[in-house]
Amino acid sequence: MYDILDLYEEDYDPKKPLICLDEKPKQLLMDKRMSIPMKSGSSEKYDYEYVRNGTANIFMAVEFKAGKR
């Protein structure tokens, strides 16, 4: 753990980039019924029921010290 924290304390060197990778699974959902649009004096109304359309994995690579993702 301390070895990793020491890496974050080092100065930025473009020849030795510090890159972090993260993955997050997400469900792909779709509304089962059409929502009722907003009207004057009332907000949009939508149903809590949904249709599941599978899953997807989101990957992100970040180089914090260079400000890149």
Secondary structure, 3 states (H helix, E strand, C coil): CHHHHHHHHCCCCCCCCCCEEEEEEEEEEEECCCCECCECCECCECCCCEEEEEEEEEEEEEEHHHCEC
